[in-house]
């Protein structure tokens, strides 16, 4: 399912309409999907944010539309900008093709196992793509959602993200 179809399905659902009656100040801020390599069907999650409440509600666009409980917004500071889908011209397929070409050219030999796709507004409409590799690398690629051009890319190994234990450090224990 593409993003615009997922949005139509969510916003036509009884769950969304009931939510909207009681929460008129919430607006769309992100579209999220996580897919394993080779999967073609995306299960989109659409996030709606309230600046007044500083809360986020996520609707999952599966066979049925489900709404997760309201949660605190995950952000550094300020508010979350509204996602303007009308400005998005680059399709997910086009963006992922550009990411694949970048991987082949700049990161040859990296085998992608999972793709995390987030469409959001970071001063402009952006696809924030995270690719997880077989060798536990995380490749983050930001793509302009209007032009489909790659804005930035960087790679990190998952193992370098957490605190490394020294040889003499005690192993953590459960509580």
Secondary structure, 3 states (H helix, E strand, C coil): CCHHHHHHHHHHCHHHHHHHHHCCCCEEEEEEEEEECCCCCCCEEEEEEECCCCEEEEEEECCCEEECCCEECCCCCCCCCCCCHHHCCCCHHHHHHHHHHHHHHHCCCCCEEEEEEEEEECCCEEEEEEEEECCCEEEEEEEECCCCCEEEEEEEEHHHCCCCCCCCCCCCCCC
